[in-house]
């Protein structure tokens, strides 16, 4: 599976004030918004001028006269998804709407094709008179539609559906190019409240094509207090902080990071002089510097002591332990405390319990001997300070008797491949794939096929 590809970090969108031009209109033309349309084969240079500076892009057009019919899997489904027809609030609901049920987000093209072309006495698609098809009459408001008018007769959506029907309404086939990944441009933006940025989305297909699918992509903000986004993909920064814009097309999901630093004027020395004990501190301080948030002051020895005990052992220090630590003035007292806690039996008890809970080690789910063998494996791994990657690998590659090798009981708990995939992702990756039990995940890149493969 191809992962999302992020473009460069953007610092402002000047498209609205830019002047665009093509040096060869016989090959490609560009409108005021910067949209380029091919006209004939050849090369053309597109220029954009803004703020006294000019940028250029070379456009190569090939096979401009070749007819490319609309494809059900990649075009018709895109129309239905973008207009919300197959969303959970509409025909993508488990029971559908008014007898018309589509797969959620268009993840089942073969099923949707049969429903659209075969059900309702074939009235949804009229090949001899496309304009009389219900899939055009209802969303344009020509006849009553519970979802209201979704697009006009002069829209690209209408054209796609009408021309697909006129071409005989061909169904999806095994040879259709499939979306392998998404590229979003820019992958991250650093803006101030009130500024806007247009997101561009490209789909990478299995046949090597890369298409601009911004018009068909779905956009959503994870934090409207930081940034909002329009259906067209134009985001607007609404507040300070950091948030994400989720971008979806077909079964793929990508994201754009939106950073709006706070107004504080901070001396770089504030971050340069901040204490660093490990790699996590470096990452945390870099993020704070990017957002202009000053590092929190030291909480003090008393707070550190309490937090260290709770995090490592799940208990509070005794009065004697607290008094001894607070009376210690040596510079390495905190490091020594952490080492002492990690070597304590309370640490082993606490984290053996925590991992047993995560891995569902329970007498209600396992026979007694297997349960105790699994628990001993977990406890010994914690006590022997086994690295977490080796701990996970030992469980996921376990074989043999669940009594002789307690880790093998993990597969007794999860006999079904879907249960195994979901539990493994949650326990070791912190990812919830529950949505993909019933349909492809609407917010992530995981599909039902991938879940079944385990």
C-alpha positions, 0 to 999 in steps of 0.5 A: 500500500502506497502511503500518503506523500506530503508536499512542501511546507507552505507559508501563504497562498497568493493564487488570488492575487497572482496573474497567470499566463500561458505562452502557448494557448494552442497547447494549454490555457490557464484561467484567472484562478490558475486552473490549466486546461489542455488544448492540444499536444505539445509544450507550454510554459505557465507563468504566475506573477505575484508580489513582483516575482514570477514562477514558471511551470512547464506543461507537457500535453500528449494524446489530447485527442484521445477519448477517455470515457468516464469510469464507474469506479473512479469517476461515478463513485467520486461524484456520489461520494463528493455529493454525500450520496453514499455518506452515513447520513444518506444512502450509505446508511446501514438501511439506506434511504427510501429503498436506495442503499449504497456502500459507505463512501463507495467502497463497494463499486460492484455492489453500487453498480448493481443497485444503481442499474438493476434495482427500481425497475431500471429507472435510476439509469435510462440508457436511451434517455440519460436525462430521464434517469433518477440519478440525474432528476433527483440530485438536480431537483427536477423531482422531489428529493429528500436530500435536496438539490445537490448539483446543477445541469450545467455542472461537471457532476451532471456531465460525468453521470450523463455521459457515463449513462449515454456510453451504456453505463459500463460497470467496474471491471478488474482492469480498472486503474486503482488509486494507490496513494494520494499526494497533498500540496502543501503537506503542511502550512504555517499561517496566521489567523485569517489567512487561507490556503488552497489544498491540491490533491493528486491521485496516484493510480496503478497504471502510473497516471497522476491526476488532480482530484481536488474537485472530488476529494473530501475535506474535514477539519480535525479542529475547527478552532484552529482551521476550517475548510470548504468543500473546494479544499480552501482552508482558513485559519481560525485560531492559533495552535496546530490542527489537521485537515483530513483529505479523502479520495476513493479508499485513501486518506491523507492530511495537511498540517496547519500551524498557526504560531502564537503571538508571543515574542520569545528569545531563542535562548529560551529553547536553547537553554531548556534542559534536554534529557532524551530524544523526546525532549528534543521533539517536544521543544522543537514543536513548542518553538514552532508554535511559540509556546514557552516551555513549562517551568520545572514543577519542583521535586515534590511534584516530580516525586509524585508523578514518578511514583504514579507513572512507574508503580501506580502508587504514592511514595510513603512519608519516609520516602518523600522526606528522604528524597526532598532532603537529598540535594545531589544533582542526580537525585531524580535520575537515581529515583527513576532507576530505583523505581524501575528496579523495584518489585512494584514496577514489575507488579504494576506493568505486568498488570497493565500489559495483562490487561491490554492483552486480555489475560483473563481466566474468563477467556482462557483455561487456567493453565494457559492463563497463568502461563501467559501471565508468567510470560508477561511478568518475566518480560517486564522483570527481565527488562525485555525491550518492547519490540522484542516483547511484541515480536515474541507474542506475534511469532509465538508457536506451540503449546499455550502451557509451554509457551504462554505467549501462544495464548494470544492466538487462542484469544484471537482466532478470527483474523479480523479480531487478531488484526484489530487487537494487535493494532490497538495493543501495539500500535495504538490504532483503532480499526473497529470501523473497518469491521463493517466497511472500509475505514472512513477516516483512515487508509484501512480497508476490509480486505486488509483487515481480512488479510490480517 
